[in-house]
Amino acid sequence: MLARMRCPLLLVVCALAVNACTPVRAWERGQLARTEMAWDADGLESALNDHIFFSKEASSGGNSAAGGGCGCN
């Protein structure tokens, strides 16, 4: 029973995945470029949070940050 349902289920999932790929029209780009749509609304706060994380974890890398664990960099 499961093997018989696998093929139609795979086709439905593929159809849904292809349906989600739609081009963005010119008049919709302004809506997507708003500040609220950004991953990081505040760049300074994001940089500060990254600095705190890398200082506390005593690690560097992965986010182009360098320094030790003391927080004095």
N, C-alpha and C positions, 0 to 999 in steps of 0.2 A: 504494500500500500504506500509506504513512504517513498519507494523508488519511483512509483508511478506519479506521485505528486511533485517530485523534484524538478522535472523538466518544465511544467507549466509555471511553477513558482519562480524558477530562474528567469523565464521569459517575462513574467510580470515585474520582477525586480529590475531587469534590464530596461524594460519599457519606461518604468518610473525614473530611472537614472538618466536616460536620454531625454526625457521630458523636462528635467530640471535644468538642462543646459540650454538656456535661451540667451540671445544677444541682448545687450543693454542698449536701448535707443538713446539718441542724443538728448532728448528732453528729460530722460530719466537720470542722466549722469549728474545733473545738478543736485538732485535729491540724495544720491549716494555720496556726494562729496561734502556733505554737511559735517560739522564738527561732531555731532551726536553719533554719526555712523562710524567714527574712527575707533580702532582698537584701543588706543591710548588717547583719551580726550585731553589730558594735560601731560605734555612731554616732560616738563620739569619734575612733576611728581613721579613719573615713571622712572626717570633717571635717579632720583633720590631713593626710591624703593629698590632699584637695582644695586645701588651703592651700599645700602644697608644690608641687603641680602648677602652680597659678596663679602662684606666686612664680617658679618656674623658667622658665615659658613667657612671662613678661612680658605676660600677657593677663588679661582679666577678662571675666566674663559667661558666660551659659550655665548657671551653677550658683549664681547669686545671690551671687557673691563679688566684692569690689572691692579694688583695690590695684595697686601697680606691680610691677616685676620685681625690686626689691631685697630683698623679703621683710621689710620693716620696717613693714608696715601693721598 
